Amino acid sequence: MDASPGPAQPAPSPSPPGRPWHRHFETVGSVMAIVVGLAALYMSWDQGRVMRAEVAASVWPALQVDGFVNREADALLIGVKVQNAGVGPALVQGMTLRHNGRPLADLDAVAAAMPGSVEQRSVQTLSGRILAAGDSVAPFVFAIPAADGLDAVELLEELAAQWEIGVCYCSSLGDCWETNVDASVPRRVDQCPAASGRF
């Protein structure tokens, strides 16, 4: 019995013609455009970062806290001086004082912790004050009568060993730091804690 021939197979379709050479340059051009765009985006971000750093540096406050003992004719003056040695204004958020590790709440407590009998000579509020670059303020000054026979240098060394004084402040950009009387570099903080005393 003769086998009938099967259905005719379709002729293979011709292969698609290769892309002309100039179409490859279009793909390369598209890739290069993406690369250039990414590079421009990075340069813009980096320039913005540098500009933000320059602005922050141009308004950077740097408070220095110094305790002092000065001799007058009739007394020894004991106090604290806070100076802005930076280039921008400092918004002082608060000052904390500790005597032998114990926090002090107000000037009456500070006076009670002073050696000898003291009298208050001057007071200036520090918390909430804006110190411009180069400005300084003495939050308090007490006087001890010279008749008590205290030596200024020895008294300053004694006070330095007993007292801890810290100040927290912020720049006009909202960056904040803490500094203290031991002349260390100001330490960056996220925000200043609530003031623990009235100074």
C-alpha positions as CSV (number, residue, x, y, z in Angstrom):
1,M,0.0,0.0,0.0
2,D,1.5,3.3,-1.1
3,A,2.0,5.9,1.7
4,S,0.5,9.2,0.8
5,P,2.8,12.1,1.1
6,G,2.4,14.2,4.2
7,P,1.6,17.9,4.2
8,A,4.2,20.0,2.7
9,Q,6.5,21.7,5.3
10,P,6.6,25.4,5.1
11,A,9.8,26.9,3.7
12,P,12.0,28.3,6.4
13,S,11.5,32.0,6.8
14,P,14.6,34.0,5.9
15,S,16.7,35.3,8.8
16,P,15.9,38.9,9.6
17,P,18.4,41.2,8.1
18,G,21.1,42.4,10.5
19,R,20.8,45.9,11.8
20,P,22.6,48.5,9.8
21,W,25.8,49.8,11.4
22,H,24.5,53.2,12.2
23,R,21.8,51.7,14.6
24,H,24.6,50.5,16.9
25,F,25.8,54.0,17.4
26,E,22.3,55.0,18.6
27,T,22.5,52.4,21.4
28,V,26.0,53.5,22.4
29,G,24.8,57.1,22.4
30,S,21.9,56.2,24.7
31,V,24.2,54.5,27.1
32,M,26.6,57.4,27.1
33,A,23.7,59.8,27.8
34,I,22.7,57.8,30.8
35,V,26.3,57.8,32.1
36,V,26.6,61.5,31.6
37,G,23.3,62.1,33.4
38,L,24.4,60.0,36.4
39,A,27.7,61.9,36.5
40,A,26.0,65.2,36.4
41,L,23.6,64.1,39.2
42,Y,26.6,63.0,41.4
43,M,28.4,66.3,40.8
44,S,25.3,68.3,41.7
45,W,24.9,66.3,45.0
46,D,28.6,66.6,45.8
47,Q,28.5,70.4,45.2
48,G,25.4,70.7,47.4
49,R,27.2,68.8,50.2
50,V,30.3,71.0,49.9
51,M,28.1,74.1,50.0
52,R,26.2,72.9,53.1
53,A,29.5,72.3,54.8
54,E,30.8,75.7,53.9
55,V,27.6,77.4,55.2
56,A,27.9,75.4,58.5
57,A,31.5,76.4,58.8
58,S,30.7,80.1,58.2
59,V,28.3,80.2,61.2
60,W,30.1,77.8,63.5
61,P,30.1,79.0,67.1
62,A,32.7,77.7,69.6
63,L,32.1,78.5,73.2
64,Q,34.9,78.4,75.7
65,V,34.2,78.1,79.5
66,D,36.8,79.4,81.9
67,G,36.8,79.7,85.7
68,F,38.9,82.5,87.2
69,V,40.1,83.8,90.4
70,N,41.3,87.5,90.3
71,R,42.7,89.5,93.2
72,E,41.4,92.9,94.0
73,A,42.5,95.3,96.6
74,D,40.1,94.0,99.2
75,A,39.0,90.6,97.9
76,L,39.4,87.6,95.6
77,L,36.9,87.5,92.8
78,I,35.7,84.0,91.8
79,G,33.7,83.6,88.7
80,V,33.0,81.9,85.3
81,K,33.5,83.4,81.9
82,V,31.9,82.1,78.7
83,Q,33.2,83.4,75.4
84,N,32.3,82.7,71.8
85,A,35.6,82.1,70.0
86,G,33.8,80.9,66.8
87,V,32.7,82.7,63.7
88,G,28.9,82.6,64.2
89,P,26.3,83.3,66.9
90,A,25.7,80.8,69.6
91,L,22.3,80.2,71.2
92,V,23.0,79.1,74.7
93,Q,20.5,76.5,75.8
94,G,21.7,76.0,79.4
95,M,24.5,75.7,81.9
96,T,25.0,73.0,84.5
97,L,27.2,73.2,87.6
98,R,28.3,70.3,89.9
99,H,30.3,70.6,93.1
100,N,32.0,67.4,94.1
101,G,29.6,65.5,91.7
102,R,26.5,67.1,93.2
103,P,24.3,69.2,90.8
104,L,23.6,72.8,91.9
105,A,20.2,74.3,91.1
106,D,20.7,78.0,91.6
107,L,23.2,80.7,92.7
108,D,22.3,80.3,96.3
109,A,23.6,76.7,96.1
110,V,26.7,77.9,94.2
111,A,27.4,80.5,96.9
112,A,27.0,77.9,99.7
113,A,29.5,75.7,98.0
114,M,32.2,78.4,97.7
115,P,35.0,78.4,100.2
116,G,34.9,81.0,102.9
117,S,32.3,83.7,103.3
118,V,31.4,85.1,99.9
119,E,29.3,88.0,98.6
120,Q,27.7,88.2,95.2
121,R,29.3,90.9,93.0
122,S,27.5,90.3,89.6
123,V,25.1,88.0,87.9
124,Q,24.2,87.7,84.2
125,T,21.6,85.2,82.8
126,L,23.3,82.8,80.4
127,S,20.5,80.3,79.4
128,G,18.6,81.6,76.4
129,R,21.3,84.2,75.6
130,I,22.6,84.7,72.0
131,L,26.4,85.2,72.0
132,A,27.7,86.8,68.9
133,A,31.2,85.9,67.7
134,G,33.7,87.4,70.0
135,D,31.2,88.2,72.8
136,S,31.6,87.0,76.3
137,V,29.5,86.9,79.5
138,A,30.3,86.2,83.1
139,P,27.2,84.3,84.5
140,F,28.3,85.1,88.1
141,V,31.1,86.6,90.1
142,F,31.6,86.2,93.9
143,A,34.0,87.9,96.2
144,I,35.9,86.5,99.1
145,P,37.4,89.1,101.5
146,A,41.2,89.2,101.2
147,A,41.4,89.0,105.0
148,D,40.6,85.3,104.7
149,G,44.2,84.8,103.7
150,L,43.5,82.7,100.6
151,D,46.1,82.4,97.8
152,A,44.6,83.0,94.3
153,V,46.6,80.3,92.5
154,E,46.0,77.7,95.2
155,L,42.3,78.6,95.3
156,L,41.9,78.2,91.6
157,E,43.5,74.8,91.6
158,E,41.2,73.7,94.5
159,L,38.1,74.9,92.7
160,A,39.2,73.2,89.4
161,A,39.4,69.9,91.3
162,Q,35.9,70.3,92.8
163,W,33.8,71.9,90.2
164,E,32.3,70.7,86.9
165,I,30.8,73.4,84.6
166,G,29.2,72.6,81.3
167,V,27.4,74.7,78.7
168,C,25.2,73.4,75.8
169,Y,24.6,75.7,72.8
170,C,23.4,75.6,69.2
171,S,24.2,77.4,65.9
172,S,21.7,79.2,63.8
173,L,21.4,76.1,61.7
174,G,20.3,74.0,64.6
175,D,23.6,72.1,65.1
176,C,24.4,71.7,68.9
177,W,27.4,71.1,71.0
178,E,28.4,70.7,74.7
179,T,31.5,72.2,76.2
180,N,32.9,72.4,79.7
181,V,35.5,74.1,81.8
182,D,38.2,71.6,81.2
183,A,39.1,73.2,77.9
184,S,38.2,70.1,75.8
185,V,37.0,70.4,72.2
186,P,33.2,71.0,72.1
187,R,31.3,67.7,71.6
188,R,28.6,67.4,69.0
189,V,25.2,66.4,70.3
190,D,21.8,65.8,68.6
191,Q,20.1,68.3,70.9
192,C,20.7,70.0,74.2
193,P,19.2,68.5,77.3
194,A,16.8,70.4,79.4
195,A,18.6,72.9,81.7
196,S,19.0,71.5,85.2
197,G,19.6,74.8,86.9
198,R,18.7,78.5,86.7
199,F,21.7,80.2,85.4
